[in-house]
Amino acid sequence: PVITKAIEAKRPADLPKLIEVLIQVGKEDPGIKIEINNETGEHLMSGMGELHLEIIVDRLKREFKVIAKVGRPQVAYRETITKEAEVDYKYAKQTGGRGQYGHVCIRIAPQEAGKGYEFSDEVKGGVIPKEYIPAVDKGIQDAMTNGTLAGFPLVDIKATLFYGSYHEVDSNEMAFRIAGSMAFKEAVSKAKPVLLEPIFAMEVEVPEDYMGDIIGDLNSRRGRITNLGERGGSRTIEAEVPLGETFGYATDLRSRTQGRGTYTMQFSHYAPASSSVLAEIVKKNG
């Protein structure tokens, strides 16, 4: 199976050279894939197994004199809300001369998984001029990039702007963008936010003698067994496992089955993480 690891230069000054060398190695070895995770900013290296990656890292050191560190990639967690909340927020700032004024009342509600973000304008009577309403939407989207629990992007939320006010002199787009952002953050804190973790569908194929041990190992990784079957004299185990628990699985499976076990995995969905997982992430991120 393809194994992915985060790779970085041990010395920051070596980073440009590391990137240049990784590109060169990727051209020489079609089995190696190098990419940058746009969300985490990590450099990721994928190869055909742990040994393959170890050989590449050794080459970096011996041939190119670049010492690299490899480790687990960061998991792309998400955050969402579990109930409705309303907030009346007024942003007013006076610094002498022209000030800043934006007043919004918003309601947020959870959407079904995968539906994404939706903004609804229900302002009546011109209490907020039409030209300022897109700024409120932008402010909310700004705030969605950093959740209130652990700083991960928020997903599957409907935001409704239903009331507010403005000042003929002090109101402007920036004031309403800030008001929208601050109101949304306050609303999220009231809407019982939860951390979501990526769940992968995994299929493991092993000789029957190892089946009990492999099921026990998947359970210890917080996996949920969804189906057991047979294929060509071997047993198959289908399970849903949190991505954060799958790192290093290829090596563990090989060790537990004397090299006779194989597996495949693909993204399935996001699911709420337990409070213990959240606490561990918050601790790790400081």
FENGI-V48838 format. One record per run of one state. SS is the DSSP state (h for helix, s for strand, l for the rest). FROM is the first residue (numbers start at 1). TO is the last residue. If there is no record, write none. Layout:
BEGIN
ss=SS from=FROM to=TO
ss=SS from=FROM to=TO
END
This chain:
BEGIN
ss=l from=1 to=2
ss=s from=3 to=9
ss=l from=10 to=11
ss=h from=12 to=28
ss=l from=29 to=32
ss=s from=33 to=36
ss=l from=37 to=42
ss=s from=43 to=47
ss=l from=48 to=49
ss=h from=50 to=62
ss=l from=63 to=67
ss=s from=68 to=71
ss=l from=72 to=77
ss=s from=78 to=80
ss=l from=81 to=84
ss=s from=85 to=93
ss=l from=94 to=99
ss=s from=100 to=110
ss=l from=111 to=117
ss=s from=118 to=121
ss=l from=122 to=129
ss=h from=130 to=144
ss=l from=145 to=153
ss=s from=154 to=154
ss=l from=155 to=156
ss=s from=157 to=165
ss=l from=166 to=172
ss=h from=173 to=190
ss=l from=191 to=193
ss=s from=194 to=206
ss=l from=207 to=207
ss=h from=208 to=220
ss=l from=221 to=223
ss=s from=224 to=231
ss=l from=232 to=233
ss=s from=234 to=242
ss=h from=243 to=245
ss=l from=246 to=248
ss=h from=249 to=256
ss=l from=257 to=261
ss=s from=262 to=272
ss=l from=273 to=274
ss=h from=275 to=284
ss=l from=285 to=286
END
